[in-house]
C-alpha cells in the first residue's frame, strides 16, 4: 500500500498585538456638600428639599441623602454602587444605573429610604463603589458619615408626600434609589 503524501503544516498568521488598557484611572468620585445641605450625608425621618436633620426614630424610616461629584477628567460609564454602613457593618447596597454618563465636573444627589431598628447613637456611612469596581485616581475620598441619635419616640407630624421623580435642591438633581 502506498504511503499518502505528507502535506506541510501551515504557518499561522501572526495576530496583531492586543492593545493594553490604560492602567491609570481618569475618574474620581468624591463626596461633596452642596451649599444648602448640612453635610455630604444627611439623615432625617422624612424627605425634605434640601435635606436637613430634624429627628430620627426607630419608629420611622430613615431618609438618607448624599451628594457625589466626578472630580476626574473622564466620564464614568455604567452603574455605580453605594454601600450603606451602620456602625462599621454594611447593611445595604443601592445602585445608580447611570444610563448615560456621569460627566467630569458634575455632581448628583442621591437618596434612599431605609430603617435603623436599634435605638441609640449610630454612625451611618455611605461608601462610593464599596466593592472597588471603578478604578479611581483617589480611592481615599469614597466615604462620608453622618452621626445621629435614633430615638424610640415617634412624631405626629406626617411625612410629606414623596416625589416620584427626581427632586432638585439648589440646582442639584437628587436621584431616588431603591435597595438592590
N, C-alpha and C positions, 0 to 999 in steps of 0.2 A: 504494500500500500504506500502510495507516495505521501510525503510529508507536506502539509499545507504551507504555503509561503508565509514567512514572518513579515508582518506589517510593522513599520516603525511606530513607536509611541509618539503621539503628537505632543509637542511642547506647548504648555499652557501659555496663553497670552497674559502678560503681567497686568495686574489691575492697578489703576492709579491709586496713590496713597489716600487713605481716608483722612479727611480733614480732622484735626484735633479741635474739640470745642475750646473756646476761650475759658481757661480755668479761673479767670479773675471775674468776680461778680461786679455788676454795674448797677445794682439797685440797693437801696437801704430803706427798709420800712421801719419807721420810728414813731413813738407816741408824741403827740403834740397836745397842748392845752389851748383850745380856742379862746379868744379874748373874753367871751361871755360865759365860759364854763368855770366851775370851781376847781377842776383838775383834769388830768388826762384820762382818769377813770372816775365816774360819778355813779353812786348808787342811791336809790330812793325807793319808797314804797309805791310811787306812781310815776308815770312818764310825763315830764314837763319839758317844754322847749323854751330856753335852753335847759339842759339837765342841771338840777340843783339837788342838794341833800336837804331833806326836811325831817324824815323819820324812817326808821327801819324796824320791821317786826317779823317774827316767825309766823305770824298770822296772815301776812300779806306777801304777795310775790315781790321779789326784788327786781327792780328795773336797773340794768347795768348799761351804762353808756360810756363809750370811749372814742377817741379820735386818733387817727393814724395818718401819717404823710409818707409819700415816697420821696425821700431825700436824695436818691441817686440820680444819675444822668440817663438811665434807661427805664422804659416802661416795664411793669410787671404784668405778665400774661398768665392766665389760668387761676384756679381757685386759691384763696388764701384762708388758712385755718387760724382760729383763735382758741386758745385754751383758757378756761376759767379755773383758777386755782384758789381754793379756800384753805387758809392756814397751811399752805405748803403742799396740799394734795389736789391734783387736778380732778375735777368732778364733772366737767362739761367741755365739749368741743363744739364750736359753731363754725360754719363755713360761709365765706363771701364768695359767690360763684365767679365774680369778676369776668363777666361775659365779653367785655370789650378789652379794656386795658386800664391799669392804674398808672396814669401818666406821671412822669417826673415832675416834681414841684407842686403836686396837688395833694389835697387832704380829703379824707372822708370820715364821717362819724358813723358809728355802729351802735346798735342797741339790741339787747336780748332780755327776755323775762325769764327769771329762774327763781328758785326757792332756797333760802337758808333756813334750815329747820332746827338748829341749835341756838338757843339764846346766848347772848354774851358778846364780848368783843371779838371781832374777827378781822382778818385781813383778806380781802378779795383782790386777787391779782389777775390781770389779763395778760396773756403771753401771745405775741405775734408769732405765727408759724412754729408752734411748740415742738413739732417733730423734725424741724430743720430741713424741710423740702425745698425752700427757696434760698439759694446762695446769695448772701448779702455782704456788703462791704463792712458792715459793723453789726455783729450779732449781739453786742452788749447792750443795745438800747431797745430790746424786744419785750420788755416787761414794764408794767406800771401798776401800782397798787392803790387801793382805797382801804382805809381802816375805819371801821364804824362799830356801833353798838346796835345789835339786833335785840329788840325787847320782846317781852311776852304779851304786852298790851296791844290792842288794836286801836284803830282810829275810826271815827264815824264819818269822816269826810270821804265821800265816794270818789274813787279814782276817775279821772276824765276819760272819755271815750278814746280808745286807742286808734290813731290814724292807720288806715290800711296801707297807705303809700308812704314813701319816704318823706320825712318832715325836715324842713330847713331850720337852721339855728345859726343866725348871724352869718348867712352866706354859705354855711357848711351843709352839705347834704348828709342826712343821717339815714343809714340803711338798716331797716329792721331785719334781724337774723333769727333763725329758728334752730333749735338743737338738732344735731345730726343723729 
